[in-house]
Amino acid sequence: MSDIRLTINGMEVVAPSGSTILEAATLAGIEIPRLCYDKDLSPLGACRLCVVEVQGNRLLPASCVTPINEGMIVETESEAVVEARRTILELLIANHPLDCMTCDKLGDCKLADYCYKYGVSDTPFYGDQHFYDIDDSNPFIIRDMNKCILCGACVRACEEMTGQDNLSYLGRGFDRKATTASDVDYIDSECVFCGQCVAVCPTGALTEKTMHGKARRWEIDRVRTTCPFCGTGCNFDLAVKDGKVIGVLSNPEAPTNGRSLCIKGRFAWDFIYNEKRLTTPLIKKDGKFEEASWDEAFALIATKFNEIKEKYGPESFAALSSARCTNEENYLVQKFTRAYMGNNNVDHCART
């Protein structure tokens, strides 16, 4: 693929043929505001916030869908571009609740960030506003359609990343919505609650219910870890506040899964604080379970295994492993069974 040379903000930029202006600018370290664009989703060009000025073009094209040409001269922060972005932001907040001080997404809301950058705090465009009921019908996601800016990221993520196609557009003009079939609540739709829509939403329209009211985004420490629910090895960030996990956030740099997670990986973390969870080994003594140290538990297991092998022979032992274990742990299970217990009686829950 040949390279193309163009000029962006007076800087010569070289980018692969077929790249868009936004992609070329990103390669050069030039930030262009965007709301509907996401590198993991197909380009849409809906929000128009990424408009730029191209010499010889009387219009301001959306940089996320405009391909580069040899010798193209682009300005990303000209007076006309900045004025256009201010107007676009004013139009967006004309039908958007200005409740940023109590919004869980503040600190991770692109709309608020760009309004701050361009000094937009109010709008001259007054008229009808939507007052949709908040959908909190399910245990995982809060959907506030009043804060939706119709960027379409949730629609594309549901179709392109999850393959569920649960979300689409409904209505036209002022009544247009990015919603479920027949506009039913999430709980009554075909949603599998993977949370991909939440991960890509740039505003507070979709938020994690488990984290609601527990922390602002700048109060959260992100701790990268690996999901324990299967052997795929998905990575994500634990959202930690005051030393306690309050939720899970996607990590775009995760090598196995990127931002993709299933319902268990994203929302089933709360078992760690379940009062029924065992936090120390239990050994039955005189018919009752009593707490024991790990050394004591391992010693008892080794003793019992040896007794079984000596009394009943190697074929009396079998091992059933789990998809929740890592590949390395599953390898150790089969090696222990074959090398020490002396048989090939190894099976796995995912085999069927």
Disulfide bonds with the S-S distance in Angstrom:
none
